Amino acid sequence: MNKKTHRSLSRPLKMVQSILDFNLEKEINKKIKINKQISILDIGCGVGRSLWELSSIFSNGDPDLQLQGIFYSEKPNKQSAFFSNQIKYVEILKDPLLIAKEFKIKYKNKVIPKLFNTNACKRLPIKSDSVDIIYSTNAFHFFDHKIKAIEEMSRILKVGGMAIINIDRTDDGFWSDKLHFPRLHIYSKNKIIDAKKILQNKSGDDFTIFIKKINSHATGKDAYVLKITKHQKGTLRFPELSFDKNKSFSFDNIRFSDKNYKDIPEYKKFIATGITIKKKFNREDFGGYLSSYKLK
Ligand SMILES: C[S@@+](CC[C@H](N)C(=O)[O-])C[C@H]1O[C@@H](n2cnc3c(N)ncnc32)[C@H](O)[C@@H]1O
């Protein structure tokens, strides 16, 4: 089939770095000077284009470079709106060189990125304390159990390693300015708690948590980037938060262009959260997944 990959699955490295407001290449260069083995993981990697670009820049045999990516896709289903993506994922798992060829990246003698189809919100098939750099763009807002994903990232990071994650797409002017993480809903007795504070409170001797607001063209204005640096072996834990399955749901079914959108169960659930939005709905849909947690 080999249809061209949709651009939302294959942002180039340059754009990935701009979304993260972070120079990954420079960071990798720093790590290369001190480590013999470097392991890099893109979470929600799409087809892994930026990993191929990193391979092209850094794989010269020394140090030992490992490039991994995680995506999450169901078996191809013709009824699904994501059918062409699902097919693409099957193709790239069969032929890992396909993306290098499609984007004209030289692959001879280069490290081949290893991609997995797995949910980033479950235990990852990656050893604890083994990854130097985790990065993620335009993916976190799709995750169902976002806190579990953060815990997993912290587990697999090496001491001295860092994760840099573009947290949300803000849909220009849609969400209230007060919401730092619109799709990570934490509440206590019907009151919305600032997710940014909950995360930042975890900063300490073992991990540093840094959250920064950036103005990124690629994601809409005012996207947030979360940076986790690991200083000691271990895993970040959030025992004070319990995942509320009943209040968590995908936004995919809410179509504001439908006359009866107010009757859709997910819309009713959304309104019940008390999350405020700035403008009238003016988009076909706004995608992603609302992860709700009760603060104990
Ligand atoms: C819009 S694409 C972004 C791709 C790439 N990061 C980029 O910026 O071009 C979103 C990616 O997140 C992945 N994804 C969504 N939910 C996921 C989950 N729960 N676990 C792992 N990956 C997930 C999708 O499979 C897809 O690869």
The ligand as a Gaussian input file, in Angstrom:
#p B3LYP/6-31G(d) Opt

LIG

0 1
 C       -0.412000      12.725000      16.698000
 S        0.729000      11.390000      16.830000
 C        2.237000      12.257000      17.199000
 C        3.433000      11.564000      16.593000
 C        4.786000      12.236000      16.814000
 N        5.126000      12.307000      18.216000
 C        4.793000      13.599000      16.214000
 O        4.794000      14.602000      16.958000
 O        4.765000      13.697000      14.993000
 C        0.271000      10.684000      18.394000
 C        1.031000       9.409000      18.720000
 O        0.727000       9.023000      20.058000
 C        0.533000       7.623000      20.080000
 N       -0.291000       7.284000      21.246000
 C       -1.548000       7.691000      21.532000
 N       -1.957000       7.128000      22.690000
 C       -0.932000       6.368000      23.131000
 C       -0.731000       5.551000      24.253000
 N       -1.680000       5.390000      25.169000
 N        0.447000       4.918000      24.377000
 C        1.433000       5.065000      23.464000
 N        1.313000       5.844000      22.385000
 C        0.147000       6.480000      22.215000
 C       -0.145000       7.329000      18.754000
 O       -0.033000       5.958000      18.425000
 C        0.665000       8.232000      17.833000
 O        1.826000       7.565000      17.455000

